[in-house]
Structures are given as C-alpha cells and as structure tokens.
C-alpha cells in the first residue's frame, strides 16, 4: 500500500470535537392522534401482510408425501 508522505492537517477534526453550540434546537413536535392512528394502521397492515404470506406460503412450500406415494405406487403396477 502507498502511504502519503506529505503531512495532513487534522486540527479541524480536533476542533470539531470541542465545539459547543449555544443555540438549542427547537422542541420536537408531538404526533397528533390522526398521525398515530395512521402509523398504527400502516404497521398493522404490514404485519398482517407478512403473517398472511407465512400462513399461505409455508404449506405451499412443503412437499406433499401422499402425492409422491401415489406416483410410486402407479409405477409399481406397470
């Protein structure tokens, strides 16, 4: 790896750590009831969608042992 040979001034980084502002940020606004209701409905919709996907997806991904057994039985009769 190549290393820099010229000095790099990092004094600005040290000054940034010590700098304190005397300006306070504005107070955070509380969410209204309508916003809270909307956020909770969105959350419930997303969670319900994931639960439904699991509910319908997991059985669809499992192999059905009864159909594979029927195929093997029909091949045995030939």
C-alpha positions in Angstrom: 0.0 0.0 0.0 1.1 3.5 -0.7 1.4 5.9 2.2 1.1 9.7 1.9 4.4 11.4 2.6 3.0 15.0 3.0 1.5 15.9 6.3 -2.2 16.2 6.5 -3.6 18.8 9.0 -6.2 17.2 11.2 -6.6 20.2 13.6 -10.1 20.8 12.2 -11.2 17.4 13.5 -10.0 18.1 17.0 -11.7 21.5 17.0 -15.0 19.9 15.8 -15.0 17.6 18.9 -14.6 20.6 21.3 -17.1 22.9 19.6 -20.2 23.5 21.6 -23.1 25.5 20.2 -25.2 27.8 22.3 -28.2 27.5 20.0 -30.7 25.0 21.2 -32.7 23.1 18.6 -36.5 23.7 18.5 -38.6 21.3 20.6 -39.8 18.2 18.9 -43.5 18.3 17.9 -45.6 15.5 19.3 -47.5 13.5 16.8 -51.3 14.1 16.6 -53.8 11.4 17.2 -54.5 11.1 13.5 -50.8 10.6 12.8 -50.5 8.0 15.5 -53.6 6.2 14.1 -52.3 6.3 10.6 -48.9 4.9 11.7 -50.5 2.1 13.7 -52.7 1.2 10.7 -49.7 1.0 8.4 -47.9 -1.1 10.9 -50.8 -3.5 11.3 -51.2 -3.8 7.6 -47.5 -4.6 7.1 -47.5 -7.2 10.0 -50.8 -8.7 8.7 -49.4 -9.0 5.2 -46.3 -10.8 6.5 -48.3 -13.1 8.7 -50.6 -13.9 5.7 -47.7 -14.6 3.5 -46.3 -17.0 6.0 -49.7 -18.6 6.6 -50.2 -19.3 2.9 -46.6 -19.7 1.8 -45.3 -22.3 4.3 -47.9 -25.0 3.3 -47.3 -24.3 -0.4 -43.5 -24.9 0.1 -43.9 -28.2 1.9 -43.8 -31.4 -0.2 -47.0 -33.5 -0.2 -45.9 -37.0 0.7 -49.3 -38.5 -0.3 -48.9 -37.5 -4.0 -45.4 -38.7 -4.3 -46.5 -42.1 -2.8 -49.3 -42.4 -5.4 -46.8 -41.8 -8.2 -44.6 -44.6 -6.9 -47.5 -47.0 -6.5 -48.7 -46.4 -10.0 -45.2 -47.1 -11.4 -45.0 -50.3 -9.4 -48.2 -51.6 -11.0 -46.8 -51.3 -14.5 
